[in-house]
Amino acid sequence: IKRLGERSQEISQIVNLINTISERTHVLSLNAAMLLDRGLPATKEVSMAKMYAVDAGKTAVDRAMQTHWAMGFTNEMYLTEAYASLRKANVADGTNEILRRAVAKQLFSGDIEL
C-alpha cells in the first residue's frame, strides 16, 4: 500500500481535475443565467450546463471514491450517497441523452453562437 506522501502527486492531479471541472461547470451555468436574465433564449445553454454539471459531479465523485480506495464505498464517506443523488439529478428534467438531442436540435436549427 502506498503511503499518503507517495500518493501526493496522484491526489494533486485529482484535486486539479475536480477544480477544473468545477470551474467549467460554473462558467456554463453563468452563461445560461446571463442569457435568461437578459430575457434571451437559452435552451441550448441551460441543457449544456445541466448535462455538464451532472457529468462533472459524477466524475468528481468517481475520482474521490478512487482516491479513498475501498473506504470510498463505505457509508462513512457519503460518496455512494452522492453518486446516487447525481443519478437522480441526471433523470430530473431529462437524461443527458435527451439533453444532448435538445442541444443538437438547437445547433442544427442555427443556434451556433457562443
Z-matrix of the N, CA and C atoms (Angstrom, degrees):
N
C 1 1.456
C 2 1.527 1 108.38
N 3 1.319 2 114.48 1 134.77
C 4 1.463 3 119.30 2 178.56
C 5 1.523 4 110.12 3 -74.93
N 6 1.285 5 115.99 4 140.93
C 7 1.457 6 120.32 5 173.63
C 8 1.523 7 108.71 6 -77.63
N 9 1.336 8 116.28 7 159.62
C 10 1.458 9 121.06 8 -177.91
C 11 1.519 10 111.68 9 -55.12
N 12 1.318 11 117.61 10 -41.84
C 13 1.464 12 120.82 11 -179.83
C 14 1.513 13 112.39 12 -59.73
N 15 1.307 14 116.58 13 -36.87
C 16 1.462 15 121.14 14 179.46
C 17 1.522 16 111.53 15 -73.88
N 18 1.323 17 116.34 16 -19.94
C 19 1.461 18 120.52 17 -179.32
C 20 1.523 19 112.33 18 -97.22
N 21 1.331 20 117.91 19 2.41
C 22 1.464 21 119.88 20 -173.72
C 23 1.518 22 112.78 21 -60.03
N 24 1.330 23 118.22 22 -37.65
C 25 1.458 24 119.98 23 179.02
C 26 1.532 25 110.39 24 -66.35
N 27 1.317 26 116.46 25 -43.72
C 28 1.465 27 120.96 26 178.53
C 29 1.532 28 110.53 27 -60.64
N 30 1.330 29 116.06 28 -45.63
C 31 1.466 30 120.72 29 -179.88
C 32 1.521 31 110.42 30 -66.16
N 33 1.312 32 118.26 31 -39.39
C 34 1.468 33 121.74 32 177.50
C 35 1.518 34 111.24 33 -60.78
N 36 1.317 35 116.92 34 -41.60
C 37 1.465 36 120.61 35 179.04
C 38 1.516 37 111.03 36 -65.18
N 39 1.320 38 116.90 37 -39.69
C 40 1.470 39 120.47 38 179.19
C 41 1.522 40 110.40 39 -67.07
N 42 1.324 41 117.21 40 -43.27
C 43 1.465 42 120.87 41 178.27
C 44 1.527 43 109.71 42 -61.73
N 45 1.323 44 117.48 43 -41.99
C 46 1.465 45 121.50 44 177.75
C 47 1.526 46 111.01 45 -62.29
N 48 1.320 47 116.91 46 -44.68
C 49 1.464 48 121.32 47 178.73
C 50 1.525 49 110.94 48 -59.57
N 51 1.326 50 116.27 49 -48.38
C 52 1.464 51 120.44 50 -178.99
C 53 1.522 52 110.81 51 -63.19
N 54 1.321 53 117.63 52 -40.73
C 55 1.471 54 120.78 53 178.35
C 56 1.525 55 111.08 54 -64.49
N 57 1.317 56 117.38 55 -43.58
C 58 1.465 57 121.25 56 179.61
C 59 1.522 58 110.89 57 -62.88
N 60 1.320 59 116.51 58 -43.79
C 61 1.468 60 121.08 59 178.22
C 62 1.528 61 109.98 60 -62.15
N 63 1.327 62 116.94 61 -41.32
C 64 1.471 63 121.13 62 179.10
C 65 1.523 64 111.14 63 -62.23
N 66 1.318 65 116.74 64 -42.12
C 67 1.469 66 120.44 65 178.98
C 68 1.523 67 111.28 66 -64.17
N 69 1.326 68 117.38 67 -42.91
C 70 1.465 69 120.94 68 177.83
C 71 1.532 70 110.74 69 -60.27
N 72 1.331 71 115.81 70 -43.82
C 73 1.458 72 120.88 71 179.09
C 74 1.521 73 110.09 72 -61.27
N 75 1.315 74 116.43 73 -43.24
C 76 1.463 75 121.61 74 179.33
C 77 1.529 76 111.22 75 -59.84
N 78 1.314 77 116.87 76 -46.26
C 79 1.470 78 120.97 77 -178.73
C 80 1.529 79 111.07 78 -63.94
N 81 1.326 80 116.84 79 -44.23
C 82 1.468 81 119.62 80 177.66
C 83 1.525 82 111.25 81 -60.55
N 84 1.324 83 116.66 82 -41.69
C 85 1.461 84 121.30 83 179.93
C 86 1.524 85 111.47 84 -66.81
N 87 1.327 86 116.77 85 -42.50
C 88 1.467 87 120.57 86 178.48
C 89 1.524 88 111.40 87 -62.68
N 90 1.319 89 116.96 88 -40.16
C 91 1.457 90 120.75 89 179.18
C 92 1.528 91 110.48 90 -63.24
N 93 1.323 92 116.92 91 -45.63
C 94 1.468 93 120.60 92 178.76
C 95 1.528 94 110.50 93 -62.25
N 96 1.336 95 117.01 94 -43.94
C 97 1.459 96 121.08 95 179.90
C 98 1.527 97 111.81 96 -63.87
N 99 1.327 98 117.21 97 -39.46
C 100 1.453 99 121.34 98 178.97
C 101 1.530 100 110.82 99 -61.25
N 102 1.329 101 116.43 100 -45.06
C 103 1.458 102 120.16 101 179.16
C 104 1.523 103 110.78 102 -62.99
N 105 1.319 104 116.73 103 -44.27
C 106 1.464 105 120.67 104 179.55
C 107 1.527 106 110.92 105 -63.57
N 108 1.337 107 117.10 106 -41.35
C 109 1.469 108 120.76 107 178.46
C 110 1.528 109 111.95 108 -61.55
N 111 1.312 110 116.61 109 -31.18
C 112 1.469 111 121.57 110 179.21
C 113 1.527 112 112.41 111 -85.17
N 114 1.331 113 116.38 112 -1.21
C 115 1.464 114 120.67 113 -179.97
C 116 1.522 115 113.33 114 76.55
N 117 1.317 116 116.54 115 19.50
C 118 1.458 117 121.22 116 -178.72
C 119 1.526 118 110.18 117 -94.50
N 120 1.349 119 116.67 118 156.20
C 121 1.469 120 118.53 119 176.42
C 122 1.525 121 110.65 120 -64.19
N 123 1.317 122 116.05 121 140.80
C 124 1.466 123 119.47 122 -177.08
C 125 1.523 124 111.44 123 -145.23
N 126 1.323 125 117.10 124 27.64
C 127 1.464 126 120.53 125 -179.06
C 128 1.518 127 110.95 126 -56.59
N 129 1.314 128 115.81 127 -47.37
C 130 1.467 129 120.77 128 -179.13
C 131 1.520 130 110.91 129 -63.13
N 132 1.311 131 116.73 130 -47.34
C 133 1.461 132 121.32 131 -175.48
C 134 1.531 133 112.05 132 -67.70
N 135 1.334 134 116.92 133 -40.64
C 136 1.465 135 120.13 134 177.90
C 137 1.523 136 109.85 135 -65.11
N 138 1.324 137 116.38 136 -43.21
C 139 1.472 138 120.57 137 178.85
C 140 1.524 139 110.65 138 -61.66
N 141 1.334 140 116.66 139 -44.19
C 142 1.464 141 120.29 140 -179.67
C 143 1.523 142 111.04 141 -64.68
N 144 1.333 143 117.18 142 -41.88
C 145 1.462 144 120.52 143 -179.18
C 146 1.524 145 110.99 144 -64.65
N 147 1.323 146 117.24 145 -44.82
C 148 1.462 147 120.45 146 -179.19
C 149 1.529 148 110.20 147 -65.87
N 150 1.309 149 116.22 148 -44.96
C 151 1.464 150 121.56 149 -179.27
C 152 1.532 151 110.05 150 -61.02
N 153 1.307 152 116.63 151 -47.47
C 154 1.464 153 120.34 152 -178.47
C 155 1.522 154 111.40 153 -68.12
N 156 1.337 155 117.31 154 -38.56
C 157 1.464 156 120.29 155 -178.92
C 158 1.521 157 111.35 156 -62.09
N 159 1.326 158 116.71 157 -43.53
C 160 1.467 159 119.81 158 179.22
C 161 1.526 160 110.07 159 -65.71
N 162 1.326 161 117.29 160 -46.05
C 163 1.470 162 120.14 161 178.28
C 164 1.532 163 110.93 162 -61.41
N 165 1.325 164 116.49 163 -40.66
C 166 1.462 165 120.94 164 179.50
C 167 1.520 166 110.85 165 -63.92
N 168 1.314 167 116.14 166 -43.23
C 169 1.458 168 120.06 167 178.03
C 170 1.511 169 112.24 168 -61.86
N 171 1.330 170 116.07 169 -43.24
C 172 1.470 171 119.46 170 178.88
C 173 1.525 172 110.77 171 -64.04
N 174 1.321 173 117.14 172 -39.38
C 175 1.463 174 120.66 173 178.00
C 176 1.521 175 110.55 174 -64.68
N 177 1.327 176 116.78 175 -44.41
C 178 1.463 177 120.58 176 -179.45
C 179 1.525 178 111.10 177 -62.42
N 180 1.331 179 116.84 178 -44.39
C 181 1.469 180 119.85 179 179.61
C 182 1.524 181 110.14 180 -66.27
N 183 1.318 182 117.08 181 -41.16
C 184 1.462 183 120.52 182 178.94
C 185 1.524 184 110.89 183 -60.28
N 186 1.327 185 117.39 184 -45.24
C 187 1.461 186 120.87 185 179.37
C 188 1.529 187 110.89 186 -65.25
N 189 1.329 188 117.20 187 -39.04
C 190 1.467 189 120.05 188 177.96
C 191 1.520 190 110.50 189 -64.49
N 192 1.327 191 116.62 190 -41.39
C 193 1.465 192 120.51 191 177.53
C 194 1.526 193 110.24 192 -61.83
N 195 1.319 194 115.90 193 -42.87
C 196 1.467 195 120.72 194 179.56
C 197 1.530 196 110.67 195 -63.01
N 198 1.314 197 116.68 196 -40.82
C 199 1.455 198 121.60 197 -179.38
C 200 1.525 199 111.54 198 -62.95
N 201 1.318 200 116.02 199 -37.51
C 202 1.470 201 120.65 200 -177.29
C 203 1.526 202 112.98 201 -90.28
N 204 1.320 203 116.57 202 6.11
C 205 1.461 204 122.17 203 179.05
C 206 1.518 205 110.46 204 52.06
N 207 1.305 206 119.18 205 -139.92
C 208 1.465 207 122.91 206 -175.40
C 209 1.527 208 112.08 207 -60.87
N 210 1.323 209 117.00 208 -29.60
C 211 1.462 210 119.79 209 -179.88
C 212 1.534 211 111.56 210 -64.63
N 213 1.333 212 116.38 211 -23.69
C 214 1.463 213 120.83 212 177.96
C 215 1.518 214 113.10 213 -64.33
N 216 1.314 215 116.96 214 -17.73
C 217 1.469 216 121.03 215 179.70
C 218 1.524 217 112.57 216 -95.52
N 219 1.319 218 117.92 217 -1.86
C 220 1.458 219 120.50 218 -178.47
C 221 1.525 220 110.43 219 -85.49
N 222 1.316 221 116.26 220 160.65
C 223 1.465 222 121.05 221 177.03
C 224 1.523 223 111.51 222 -67.65
N 225 1.320 224 116.23 223 -21.82
C 226 1.461 225 121.11 224 -178.43
C 227 1.530 226 112.10 225 -61.32
N 228 1.320 227 117.05 226 -32.97
C 229 1.463 228 121.15 227 -176.82
C 230 1.533 229 112.73 228 -89.46
N 231 1.312 230 119.05 229 -16.28
C 232 1.462 231 125.19 230 -179.36
C 233 1.530 232 113.61 231 62.51
N 234 1.310 233 116.64 232 13.84
C 235 1.463 234 119.52 233 -178.51
C 236 1.524 235 111.87 234 -75.84
N 237 1.319 236 117.22 235 -36.23
C 238 1.469 237 119.03 236 177.36
C 239 1.523 238 109.94 237 -65.73
N 240 1.327 239 116.28 238 -36.84
C 241 1.470 240 120.73 239 176.30
C 242 1.534 241 110.38 240 -64.76
N 243 1.313 242 116.80 241 -41.35
C 244 1.465 243 120.91 242 178.04
C 245 1.518 244 110.54 243 -63.13
N 246 1.341 245 116.66 244 -42.25
C 247 1.465 246 119.98 245 179.43
C 248 1.524 247 110.58 246 -63.86
N 249 1.324 248 117.31 247 -42.10
C 250 1.466 249 120.86 248 178.59
C 251 1.528 250 110.60 249 -62.75
N 252 1.323 251 117.39 250 -39.54
C 253 1.467 252 120.97 251 178.04
C 254 1.523 253 111.02 252 -63.65
N 255 1.315 254 117.00 253 -38.70
C 256 1.462 255 120.82 254 178.71
C 257 1.523 256 111.10 255 -67.04
N 258 1.323 257 117.05 256 -36.23
C 259 1.472 258 120.34 257 176.69
C 260 1.530 259 109.74 258 -63.22
N 261 1.334 260 116.73 259 -38.55
C 262 1.470 261 120.51 260 177.45
C 263 1.530 262 110.09 261 -66.68
N 264 1.320 263 116.32 262 -42.05
C 265 1.472 264 120.06 263 178.95
C 266 1.516 265 111.00 264 -63.93
N 267 1.319 266 116.58 265 -30.25
C 268 1.463 267 120.50 266 178.89
C 269 1.522 268 110.79 267 -64.70
N 270 1.312 269 117.03 268 -30.88
C 271 1.461 270 121.06 269 -178.59
C 272 1.533 271 111.45 270 -84.09
N 273 1.332 272 117.27 271 -33.77
C 274 1.458 273 121.10 272 179.90
C 275 1.527 274 110.27 273 -61.40
N 276 1.291 275 116.98 274 135.45
C 277 1.475 276 123.56 275 -179.34
C 278 1.519 277 112.83 276 62.43
N 279 1.298 278 118.08 277 16.37
C 280 1.459 279 121.05 278 177.37
C 281 1.511 280 111.98 279 106.10
N 282 1.300 281 115.02 280 141.65
C 283 1.459 282 119.75 281 178.43
C 284 1.522 283 109.67 282 -70.31
N 285 1.311 284 115.85 283 167.47
C 286 1.462 285 119.62 284 179.09
C 287 1.523 286 111.93 285 -61.51
N 288 1.323 287 117.58 286 -30.41
C 289 1.463 288 120.19 287 177.63
C 290 1.529 289 110.18 288 -64.48
N 291 1.332 290 116.76 289 -42.85
C 292 1.470 291 120.80 290 177.69
C 293 1.523 292 109.79 291 -65.46
N 294 1.325 293 116.80 292 -42.65
C 295 1.469 294 120.15 293 179.39
C 296 1.524 295 111.22 294 -64.54
N 297 1.317 296 117.42 295 -37.52
C 298 1.478 297 119.91 296 177.36
C 299 1.531 298 110.43 297 -62.85
N 300 1.324 299 116.58 298 -39.91
C 301 1.471 300 119.46 299 177.34
C 302 1.527 301 110.77 300 -65.41
N 303 1.340 302 116.79 301 -39.01
C 304 1.466 303 120.40 302 178.32
C 305 1.524 304 110.64 303 -63.17
N 306 1.324 305 116.98 304 -42.26
C 307 1.465 306 121.07 305 178.20
C 308 1.524 307 110.05 306 -64.09
N 309 1.320 308 117.23 307 -46.17
C 310 1.471 309 120.85 308 179.53
C 311 1.519 310 110.81 309 -60.07
N 312 1.323 311 116.89 310 -41.33
C 313 1.468 312 120.93 311 179.30
C 314 1.524 313 110.52 312 -60.44
N 315 1.339 314 115.87 313 -43.92
C 316 1.467 315 120.18 314 177.88
C 317 1.529 316 111.33 315 -63.43
N 318 1.314 317 116.48 316 -42.41
C 319 1.464 318 120.23 317 179.64
C 320 1.518 319 111.35 318 -63.92
N 321 1.331 320 116.64 319 -44.58
C 322 1.468 321 120.30 320 -179.39
C 323 1.524 322 112.33 321 -68.90
N 324 1.338 323 116.48 322 -22.29
C 325 1.461 324 118.79 323 177.66
C 326 1.527 325 112.20 324 -84.92
N 327 1.344 326 116.25 325 0.59
C 328 1.466 327 119.89 326 174.69
C 329 1.516 328 114.50 327 108.54
N 330 1.328 329 118.84 328 -1.58
C 331 1.453 330 122.05 329 178.49
C 332 1.527 331 109.26 330 -80.52
N 333 1.336 332 115.49 331 81.40
C 334 1.462 333 119.53 332 -175.53
C 335 1.526 334 112.76 333 -115.28
N 336 1.336 335 116.00 334 6.52
C 337 1.474 336 118.98 335 178.95
C 338 1.511 337 110.09 336 -72.33
N 339 1.342 338 115.21 337 146.66
C 340 1.469 339 120.85 338 177.04
C 341 1.502 340 110.37 339 -83.90
